[in-house]
Amino acid sequence: MGRYLALIAPAGLVMAAVFFDPTPTLAKPEYSRRTKKECAYCHPPNSWDINEAGKYFRDHQHSLEGFKPSDGGGK
């Protein structure tokens, strides 16, 4: 039994780290590289939704050029 625990415990820790990773990876990395903005600029934490900046980006041919955030939208 101890031998199985020695094998299962590290695998469980790795799986927990993968599933409970706090960094959101919702946006496409190429958008972040191109705009020089973090994913959270357009996406609320832990969500597939988009905020004001994300909607502007979507509606303006994937560009933030000319975007002016209102209070609380797209930091």
C-alpha positions as a printed NumPy array, in Angstrom:
array([[  0.   ,   0.   ,   0.   ],
       [  2.816,   2.435,   0.849],
       [  4.396,   1.794,  -2.535],
       [  1.192,   2.782,  -4.364],
       [  0.902,   5.918,  -2.265],
       [  4.474,   6.832,  -3.174],
       [  3.503,   6.649,  -6.861],
       [  0.068,   8.22 ,  -6.649],
       [  0.903,  11.201,  -4.41 ],
       [  3.333,  12.926,  -6.849],
       [  0.985,  12.297,  -9.773],
       [ -1.879,  13.796,  -7.771],
       [  0.169,  16.883,  -6.962],
       [  1.047,  17.404, -10.617],
       [ -2.594,  16.992, -11.669],
       [ -3.729,  19.429,  -8.969],
       [ -1.17 ,  21.988, -10.129],
       [ -2.413,  21.674, -13.713],
       [ -6.133,  21.843, -12.907],
       [ -5.917,  24.565, -10.258],
       [ -3.423,  26.832, -11.969],
       [ -4.45 ,  30.407, -11.084],
       [ -3.143,  31.962, -14.294],
       [ -5.893,  32.407, -16.876],
       [ -5.136,  31.257, -20.405],
       [ -8.293,  32.287, -22.16 ],
       [ -7.066,  34.651, -24.854],
       [ -5.026,  33.595, -27.838],
       [ -1.35 ,  34.155, -27.04 ],
       [ -0.725,  35.824, -30.399],
       [ -3.263,  38.548, -29.537],
       [ -1.434,  39.256, -26.301],
       [  1.936,  39.388, -28.056],
       [  0.623,  41.653, -30.8  ],
       [ -1.179,  44.116, -28.511],
       [  1.465,  43.993, -25.735],
       [ -1.404,  43.519, -23.243],
       [ -1.996,  40.757, -20.726],
       [ -4.941,  38.401, -21.334],
       [ -6.73 ,  39.947, -18.344],
       [ -6.914,  43.264, -20.202],
       [ -9.806,  41.846, -22.282],
       [-10.89 ,  38.867, -20.154],
       [-12.119,  38.927, -16.544],
       [-10.198,  36.497, -14.295],
       [-11.261,  32.846, -14.572],
       [-13.855,  33.555, -17.25 ],
       [-14.461,  32.972, -20.94 ],
       [-16.297,  36.308, -21.065],
       [-14.834,  39.494, -22.479],
       [-15.021,  42.951, -20.991],
       [-15.333,  46.349, -22.681],
       [-11.793,  46.143, -24.124],
       [-12.422,  42.624, -25.438],
       [-15.623,  43.681, -27.187],
       [-13.846,  46.639, -28.776],
       [-11.016,  44.348, -29.891],
       [-13.519,  41.858, -31.381],
       [-15.525,  44.558, -33.176],
       [-12.513,  46.439, -34.603],
       [-10.732,  43.724, -36.615],
       [ -8.721,  42.515, -33.598],
       [ -7.219,  45.902, -32.857],
       [ -7.248,  48.102, -29.766],
       [ -6.271,  51.181, -31.768],
       [ -8.475,  54.049, -30.642],
       [ -9.822,  52.225, -27.594],
       [-10.524,  54.522, -24.679],
       [-11.654,  52.627, -21.563],
       [-14.498,  54.028, -19.518],
       [-14.367,  53.782, -15.727],
       [-13.665,  50.163, -14.776],
       [-13.35 ,  48.723, -18.299],
       [-10.084,  47.388, -19.689],
       [ -7.437,  48.608, -17.261]])
